[in-house]
C-alpha cells in the first residue's frame, strides 16, 4: 500500500508559518514583506493611499510593475489598506 502525504495543517501551534502569533489574513504577510523589500508596511500603505489609482487590481499591478513586489505581497498590502479605508 502506497503512503500518501498528510496535507492537513496542525492547529495546535500558536504561531503561523511566518512566526507571527495569532495574526491572520493579509497582515500575516507583513513581516515577510518588510524583510524581503526592506521598507516598513506603513510606508507601503502610505504609497497605496496616496496613489491616484483606486481599484484593487490596478493597485496590485502598480506595486508589482513599479515597485517589484510579488503578487501575494502586493495583494495583501492593497487588501489591508483598502479595508482600513472602508472602515472594515
C-alpha positions in Angstrom: 0.0 0.0 0.0 1.4 3.4 -1.0 1.8 6.1 1.6 0.2 9.5 0.9 1.3 12.8 2.2 -0.7 14.3 5.0 -1.8 17.7 3.8 -3.8 18.7 6.9 -2.4 21.6 8.8 -1.8 21.4 12.5 -3.9 23.8 14.5 -2.1 23.3 17.8 0.7 25.8 17.1 0.3 29.3 18.4 2.4 30.7 15.6 1.8 30.8 11.9 4.4 29.8 9.4 6.0 33.2 9.4 6.3 33.3 13.2 3.5 35.8 14.0 1.3 34.7 16.8 -2.4 35.0 16.1 -2.1 37.2 13.0 -4.4 36.1 10.2 -5.4 37.4 6.8 -3.4 39.9 4.8 -1.5 41.2 7.8 0.1 37.7 8.2 2.3 38.7 5.2 3.6 41.9 6.7 6.8 40.5 8.4 7.9 38.9 5.2 7.1 41.9 3.2 9.3 44.1 5.4 12.1 41.6 5.4 12.1 41.0 1.6 11.7 44.6 0.4 13.3 46.5 3.3 10.6 49.0 3.8 8.1 49.2 6.6 4.5 48.2 5.9 3.4 51.8 6.9 5.4 53.1 4.0 3.8 50.7 1.5 0.4 51.6 2.8 1.1 55.3 2.5 2.1 54.8 -1.1 -1.2 53.0 -1.8 -3.2 55.6 0.0 -1.6 58.5 -2.0 -1.7 56.7 -5.3 -4.1 58.2 -7.9 -5.2 54.6 -8.5 -8.2 53.4 -6.6 -9.2 49.9 -7.9 -7.7 46.8 -6.2 -6.2 45.2 -9.2 -4.8 48.5 -10.6 -3.0 49.0 -7.3 -1.7 45.4 -7.2 -0.4 45.7 -10.8 1.2 49.0 -10.0 3.0 47.6 -6.9 4.2 44.7 -9.0 5.4 46.7 -12.0 6.7 49.9 -10.4 8.0 48.5 -7.1 8.8 44.9 -7.8 6.5 43.3 -5.3 5.3 39.7 -5.8 1.6 39.2 -6.4 0.7 37.8 -3.0 2.6 40.6 -1.2 1.0 43.3 -3.3 -2.4 41.8 -2.9 -2.1 41.6 0.9 -1.0 45.2 1.2 -3.8 46.5 -1.1 -6.5 44.4 0.6 -5.5 45.5 4.1 -5.1 49.2 3.1 -8.4 49.3 1.3 -10.2 47.5 4.1 -8.9 50.0 6.6 -10.0 52.9 4.4 -13.5 51.4 4.2 -13.6 51.0 8.0 -13.6 47.2 8.0 
